[in-house]
């Protein structure tokens, strides 16, 4: 399963990396599963339709699962990506310059943050 990682490099700047979590047959009708990923908690979020958050770091390591709207993320090296509904990113840039997050479609965005150990 594809996940976009945002991390802080040795240069103190945030960057993107494409991860692919391997899925395995579960041995039952539930489908393919990844290995267990230990988590700490979950946060539900609603972001206004007109948000435009300047450079900020992630407050903790967390998966962010977009439910119903897209977000454009710009990392500090200038690269931009749009993460759409149903897509996941892993925010790990807890130090350095961080990233910019902004609305791209003028919709309220609902997302789930799954916090990691």
KADA-V384459 format. One record per backbone hydrogen bond with DSSP energy under -0.5 kcal/mol. CO is the residue of the C=O (numbers start at 1). NH is the residue of the N-H. If there is no record, write none. Layout:
co=CO nh=NH
co=CO nh=NH
This chain:
co=1 nh=21
co=3 nh=5
co=3 nh=19
co=4 nh=90
co=5 nh=17
co=6 nh=92
co=7 nh=9
co=7 nh=15
co=9 nh=12
co=12 nh=97
co=13 nh=9
co=14 nh=77
co=15 nh=7
co=17 nh=5
co=17 nh=19
co=19 nh=3
co=24 nh=33
co=28 nh=31
co=31 nh=26
co=33 nh=24
co=36 nh=38
co=38 nh=117
co=41 nh=115
co=43 nh=113
co=45 nh=111
co=47 nh=109
co=48 nh=51
co=51 nh=103
co=52 nh=54
co=53 nh=101
co=56 nh=99
co=61 nh=116
co=62 nh=91
co=63 nh=114
co=64 nh=66
co=64 nh=89
co=65 nh=112
co=66 nh=86
co=70 nh=104
co=71 nh=73
co=71 nh=83
co=72 nh=102
co=73 nh=75
co=73 nh=81
co=74 nh=100
co=75 nh=78
co=79 nh=75
co=81 nh=73
co=81 nh=83
co=82 nh=84
co=83 nh=71
co=84 nh=87
co=87 nh=66
co=88 nh=4
co=89 nh=64
co=89 nh=91
co=90 nh=6
co=90 nh=92
co=91 nh=62
co=92 nh=8
co=92 nh=94
co=93 nh=58
co=98 nh=76
co=99 nh=56
co=100 nh=74
co=101 nh=53
co=102 nh=72
co=108 nh=110
co=109 nh=47
co=110 nh=67
co=110 nh=68
co=111 nh=45
co=112 nh=65
co=112 nh=114
co=113 nh=43
co=113 nh=115
co=114 nh=63
co=115 nh=40
co=115 nh=41
